[in-house]
Amino acid sequence: MKQLKLKNILYLTAALGMLIYAIPRLVFMDQVESLQTLFNVVWLLFALLIISAHLHELFGVDQETRDELDRIAKMRKRRQFQRSR
């Protein structure tokens, strides 16, 4: 569990660093219909999605759901093992 949080913190830091580095270089209002503007908006949204996913994981919002999915996976493995006998 500790390694997972460390990994999320590392990736979150990397994503924030990339975002901080890229924001001044992104052009949003050069031409409204240009491909560069479209790329910049999509890149920014993707970076924000990655950051929000890591924050979501760090805060452990879905711990109950994760525990339930782990329990179901264990039951499936147990059933498969019993069938193979």
Buried (B, 14 or more C-beta within 10 A) or exposed (E): EEEEEEEBEEBBEEBBEBBEEEEEEBEEEEEEEEEEBEEBEEBBEEBEEBBEBBEEBEEEEEEEEEEEEEEEEEEEEEEEEEEEE
